[in-house]
Amino acid sequence: MSLAARLWRFLPLRRGAAPGPRLPAGTSGSRGHCGRCRFRGFEVMGNPGTFKRGLLLSALSYWGFETYQVISQAAVVHAAAKVEEILEQADYLYESGETEKLYQLLTQYKESEDAELLWRLARASRDVAQLSRTSEEEKKLLVYEALEYAKRALQKNKSHFAAHKWYAICLSDVGDYEGIKAKIANAYIIKEHFEKAIELNPKDATSIHLMGIWCYTFAEMPWYQRRIAEMLFATPPSSTYEKALGYFHRAEQVDPNFYSKNLLLLGKTYLKLHNKKLAAFWLMKAKDYPAHTEEDKQIQTEAAQLLTSFSEKN
């Protein structure tokens, strides 16, 4: 039954209107009666006019509540539509390599409670931090800012793979400012979040790639850092190049040529494993990868240098 129909049932009939169901005799509430009227099992004391006014006020209150609900629901729908629109703009800017414009867009919504916006803001903050024209002081501020956004994204949605992924990435970045002890201590937490991201979305090549980097990093850990780790932890984090290689290949299987750095690290890992033929194959792919970002250009340069060094030794 519509709101108008429900309201109409409670309103007094105007003149000439069709009457509703008749009340039983003796319940009309006339002045000659005892002052008590009966209305379908409810008892109302006093004047019937007061009763009608009470019903009208109740109806209007109900109407106001329903109107509030409708407006609230409309506001939620509008807010959700706005978030979707912002996310579309953000993803377009990200794909276009517009790092600073993306950061400027998303920082307008830094007080948002939406995990989708927050993890994108963490990524954007980190990307601006990595630009070559960003000063060291600004970089440090952006790195810690990115971690805060990622942390909030994770608090808002613990089931979102990207929130886990970007929290782990940002926590790793902060380690560069907090010393080797903090970096090693955070290593287990970082690994945990990368593994959770892969569990939540096994088709996300980036999370798999990052797990490969984690393995590569601890496989090539210098002896002095390993000694510190052994002093601090009963079982310090460790890994092998073979494990790293497995993750890099898995990432390529999920999404071939998705990231120039994955190609570069496949080449570098094969070099560590003394397989020069496969190292050259992957380094060539990294060198020829179309450069869309500043990082791609840096990777092209590194791959070319490694290939030149590789050729000179042969």
C-alpha positions as CSV (number, residue, x, y, z in Angstrom):
1,M,0.0,0.0,0.0
2,S,1.4,3.4,-1.0
3,L,2.3,6.1,1.6
4,A,-0.6,8.3,0.4
5,A,-3.1,5.4,0.8
6,R,-1.8,4.6,4.3
7,L,-2.0,8.3,5.3
8,W,-5.6,8.6,3.8
9,R,-6.8,5.9,6.1
10,F,-6.1,8.1,9.2
11,L,-7.4,11.4,7.9
12,P,-11.1,12.5,8.7
13,L,-13.5,12.3,5.8
14,R,-14.2,15.6,4.0
15,R,-17.8,16.5,3.1
16,G,-19.3,14.4,0.3
17,A,-16.6,11.8,0.5
18,A,-17.6,8.2,0.4
19,P,-17.9,6.8,3.9
20,G,-15.7,4.0,5.1
21,P,-16.9,0.9,7.0
22,R,-19.6,1.7,9.6
23,L,-18.7,1.5,13.2
24,P,-20.9,-0.7,15.4
25,A,-23.9,0.9,17.1
26,G,-23.1,2.6,20.4
27,T,-19.5,3.4,19.4
28,S,-19.9,6.7,17.7
29,G,-18.6,8.7,20.6
30,S,-21.6,11.1,20.8
31,R,-21.9,13.6,23.6
32,G,-24.8,11.7,25.2
33,H,-22.5,8.7,25.7
34,C,-20.3,8.0,28.7
35,G,-17.3,9.8,27.1
36,R,-15.6,6.6,26.1
37,C,-15.5,5.5,22.4
38,R,-14.5,2.1,21.2
39,F,-12.6,1.7,17.8
40,R,-11.9,-1.8,16.7
41,G,-10.6,-3.1,20.0
42,F,-8.7,0.2,20.9
43,E,-10.1,2.5,23.7
44,V,-9.7,6.2,23.5
45,M,-10.6,8.4,26.4
46,G,-12.1,11.8,25.9
47,N,-13.3,13.9,22.9
48,P,-13.3,12.1,19.5
49,G,-11.9,15.3,17.9
50,T,-8.8,15.0,20.1
51,F,-8.6,11.4,19.0
52,K,-8.7,12.4,15.3
53,R,-6.1,15.1,15.8
54,G,-3.8,12.6,17.5
55,L,-4.2,10.2,14.6
56,L,-3.4,13.0,12.1
57,L,-0.3,14.0,14.0
58,S,0.8,10.3,14.2
59,A,0.2,10.0,10.5
60,L,2.2,13.1,9.7
61,S,5.0,11.9,11.9
62,Y,5.0,8.6,10.1
63,W,5.0,10.4,6.8
64,G,7.9,12.5,7.9
65,F,9.9,9.4,8.9
66,E,9.3,7.7,5.6
67,T,10.3,10.9,3.7
68,Y,13.5,11.0,5.8
69,Q,14.2,7.4,4.9
70,V,13.6,8.0,1.2
71,I,15.9,11.1,1.3
72,S,18.6,9.2,3.2
73,Q,18.5,6.3,0.7
74,A,18.8,8.7,-2.2
75,A,21.8,10.4,-0.5
76,V,23.5,7.0,-0.2
77,V,22.8,6.1,-3.8
78,H,24.1,9.6,-4.9
79,A,27.3,9.2,-2.8
80,A,27.9,5.7,-4.2
81,A,27.5,7.1,-7.7
82,K,29.9,9.9,-7.0
83,V,32.5,7.5,-5.7
84,E,32.2,5.4,-8.9
85,E,32.7,8.5,-11.0
86,I,35.8,9.5,-9.0
87,L,37.2,6.0,-9.4
88,E,36.7,6.0,-13.1
89,Q,38.5,9.3,-13.4
90,A,41.3,8.0,-11.1
91,D,41.8,4.8,-13.1
92,Y,41.8,6.8,-16.4
93,L,44.5,9.1,-15.1
94,Y,46.5,6.2,-13.7
95,E,46.4,4.4,-17.1
96,S,47.4,7.6,-18.8
97,G,50.5,8.0,-16.5
98,E,49.2,11.3,-15.2
99,T,50.8,10.8,-11.7
100,E,50.5,14.3,-10.3
101,K,47.0,15.0,-11.7
102,L,45.9,11.7,-10.1
103,Y,47.3,12.7,-6.8
104,Q,45.7,16.1,-6.9
105,L,42.3,14.5,-7.7
106,L,42.4,11.9,-4.9
107,T,43.8,14.2,-2.2
108,Q,40.5,16.1,-2.4
109,Y,38.9,12.9,-0.9
110,K,41.6,12.1,1.7
111,E,39.0,12.1,4.5
112,S,36.9,9.5,2.7
113,E,36.0,6.2,4.4
114,D,35.9,4.3,1.1
115,A,38.6,1.6,0.9
116,E,38.7,1.8,-3.0
117,L,39.6,5.5,-2.8
118,L,42.0,5.1,0.0
119,W,44.2,2.4,-1.5
120,R,44.3,4.4,-4.8
121,L,45.4,7.4,-2.8
122,A,48.1,5.3,-1.1
123,R,49.4,4.3,-4.5
124,A,49.2,7.8,-5.9
125,S,51.1,9.2,-2.9
126,R,53.8,6.6,-3.4
127,D,54.0,7.2,-7.2
128,V,54.6,11.0,-6.6
129,A,57.2,10.1,-4.0
130,Q,59.1,8.1,-6.7
131,L,59.2,10.9,-9.3
132,S,62.8,12.1,-9.9
133,R,61.7,15.8,-9.4
134,T,60.4,15.1,-5.9
135,S,62.8,16.3,-3.2
136,E,64.0,13.9,-0.5
137,E,62.1,15.8,2.1
138,E,58.8,15.6,0.2
139,K,59.5,12.0,-0.7
140,K,59.7,11.0,3.0
141,L,56.5,12.8,3.8
142,L,54.7,11.1,0.9
143,V,56.0,7.7,1.9
144,Y,54.6,8.0,5.4
145,E,51.4,9.6,4.1
146,A,50.9,6.6,1.7
147,L,51.3,4.2,4.6
148,E,48.5,6.0,6.5
149,Y,46.1,5.8,3.6
150,A,46.9,2.1,3.0
151,K,46.4,1.4,6.7
152,R,43.0,3.1,6.6
153,A,42.0,1.2,3.5
154,L,42.8,-2.0,5.2
155,Q,40.8,-1.0,8.4
156,K,37.8,-0.3,6.2
157,N,38.0,-3.5,4.2
158,K,40.1,-6.4,5.3
159,S,38.8,-8.5,2.5
160,H,40.1,-6.3,-0.3
161,F,43.3,-7.7,-2.0
162,A,44.5,-4.2,-3.0
163,A,44.3,-2.9,0.5
164,H,46.6,-5.8,1.7
165,K,48.9,-5.3,-1.3
166,W,49.4,-1.6,-0.9
167,Y,49.7,-1.8,2.9
168,A,52.6,-4.2,2.4
169,I,54.3,-2.0,-0.3
170,C,54.0,1.1,1.8
171,L,55.2,-0.6,4.9
172,S,58.3,-1.8,3.0
173,D,59.0,1.8,1.7
174,V,58.9,3.1,5.3
175,G,61.5,0.6,6.3
176,D,64.0,2.6,4.2
177,Y,63.7,5.4,6.8
178,E,63.6,3.3,9.9
179,G,66.8,1.3,9.7
180,I,67.7,-2.3,9.0
181,K,66.2,-3.6,12.3
182,A,62.7,-2.2,11.5
183,K,63.0,-3.4,7.9
184,I,63.7,-7.0,8.9
185,A,61.1,-6.9,11.6
186,N,58.5,-5.7,9.1
187,A,59.5,-8.4,6.6
188,Y,57.2,-11.1,8.0
189,I,54.3,-8.7,8.1
190,I,54.9,-7.6,4.5
191,K,55.1,-11.3,3.4
192,E,51.8,-12.0,5.2
193,H,50.0,-9.2,3.4
194,F,51.3,-10.2,0.0
195,E,50.3,-13.8,0.6
196,K,46.8,-12.6,1.7
197,A,46.5,-10.4,-1.4
198,I,47.3,-13.4,-3.6
199,E,44.8,-15.6,-1.7
200,L,42.1,-13.0,-2.2
201,N,42.9,-12.5,-5.8
202,P,45.1,-15.2,-7.5
203,K,44.7,-13.4,-10.8
204,D,46.5,-10.2,-9.7
205,A,49.9,-10.4,-11.3
206,T,51.3,-7.5,-9.3
207,S,50.8,-9.2,-6.0
208,I,52.5,-12.3,-7.3
209,H,55.4,-10.2,-8.7
210,L,55.8,-8.5,-5.3
211,M,56.0,-11.8,-3.5
212,G,58.8,-12.6,-6.0
213,I,60.6,-9.4,-5.1
214,W,60.3,-10.3,-1.4
215,C,62.0,-13.7,-2.1
216,Y,64.7,-12.1,-4.3
217,T,65.5,-9.5,-1.7
218,F,66.1,-12.0,1.0
219,A,67.9,-14.4,-1.3
220,E,70.5,-11.6,-2.1
221,M,70.7,-10.2,1.4
222,P,74.3,-9.2,2.2
223,W,76.1,-11.2,4.8
224,Y,76.2,-8.3,7.4
225,Q,72.4,-7.8,7.2
226,R,71.9,-11.6,7.5
227,R,74.1,-11.5,10.6
228,I,72.0,-8.7,12.1
229,A,68.9,-10.7,11.3
230,E,70.3,-13.8,13.1
231,M,71.1,-11.7,16.2
232,L,67.5,-10.2,16.2
233,F,65.4,-13.2,15.4
234,A,65.5,-16.9,16.2
235,T,64.4,-17.6,12.6
236,P,65.2,-14.6,10.4
237,P,63.4,-14.2,7.1
238,S,65.1,-16.0,4.2
239,S,64.4,-17.2,0.7
240,T,66.1,-18.5,-2.6
241,Y,66.4,-17.3,-6.1
242,E,64.5,-20.3,-7.3
243,K,61.5,-19.3,-5.2
244,A,61.7,-15.7,-6.6
245,L,61.9,-17.1,-10.2
246,G,58.8,-19.2,-9.6
247,Y,56.8,-16.1,-8.6
248,F,58.1,-14.0,-11.5
249,H,57.1,-16.7,-14.0
250,R,53.8,-17.2,-12.3
251,A,53.1,-13.5,-12.6
252,E,53.9,-13.7,-16.4
253,Q,51.6,-16.6,-16.8
254,V,48.7,-14.7,-15.1
255,D,49.3,-11.5,-17.2
256,P,52.0,-11.7,-19.9
257,N,54.1,-8.5,-20.3
258,F,52.1,-6.7,-17.6
259,Y,55.1,-4.9,-16.1
260,S,58.6,-4.1,-17.3
261,K,60.2,-4.7,-13.9
262,N,58.9,-8.3,-13.9
263,L,60.8,-8.9,-17.2
264,L,63.9,-7.2,-15.8
265,L,63.8,-9.3,-12.6
266,L,63.4,-12.5,-14.6
267,G,66.6,-11.6,-16.4
268,K,68.4,-10.7,-13.2
269,T,67.3,-13.8,-11.4
270,Y,68.5,-16.0,-14.3
271,L,71.9,-14.2,-14.1
272,K,72.0,-15.1,-10.4
273,L,71.4,-18.7,-11.3
274,H,74.1,-18.5,-14.0
275,N,71.7,-19.1,-16.9
276,K,73.0,-16.5,-19.4
277,K,70.9,-17.6,-22.3
278,L,67.5,-17.1,-20.5
279,A,68.9,-14.0,-18.7
280,A,69.6,-12.4,-22.2
281,F,66.1,-13.4,-23.4
282,W,64.3,-11.6,-20.6
283,L,66.6,-8.6,-20.4
284,M,66.0,-8.0,-24.1
285,K,62.3,-8.1,-23.5
286,A,62.7,-5.5,-20.7
287,K,64.9,-3.3,-22.9
288,D,62.3,-3.3,-25.7
289,Y,59.3,-2.8,-23.4
290,P,57.3,0.3,-24.4
291,A,58.1,3.1,-21.9
292,H,54.9,4.5,-20.5
293,T,56.3,5.7,-17.2
294,E,59.5,7.1,-15.7
295,E,60.1,3.7,-14.1
296,D,59.8,2.0,-17.5
297,K,62.5,4.3,-18.9
298,Q,64.8,3.5,-15.9
299,I,64.2,-0.2,-16.4
300,Q,65.1,0.1,-20.1
301,T,68.3,1.7,-19.2
302,E,69.2,-0.9,-16.6
303,A,68.4,-3.8,-18.9
304,A,70.5,-2.2,-21.7
305,Q,73.5,-1.8,-19.3
306,L,73.2,-5.4,-18.1
307,L,73.1,-6.6,-21.7
308,T,76.1,-4.6,-22.6
309,S,78.0,-5.8,-19.6
310,F,76.9,-9.3,-20.4
311,S,78.2,-9.0,-24.0
312,E,81.5,-7.6,-23.0
313,K,82.2,-10.5,-20.7
314,N,81.4,-13.0,-23.5
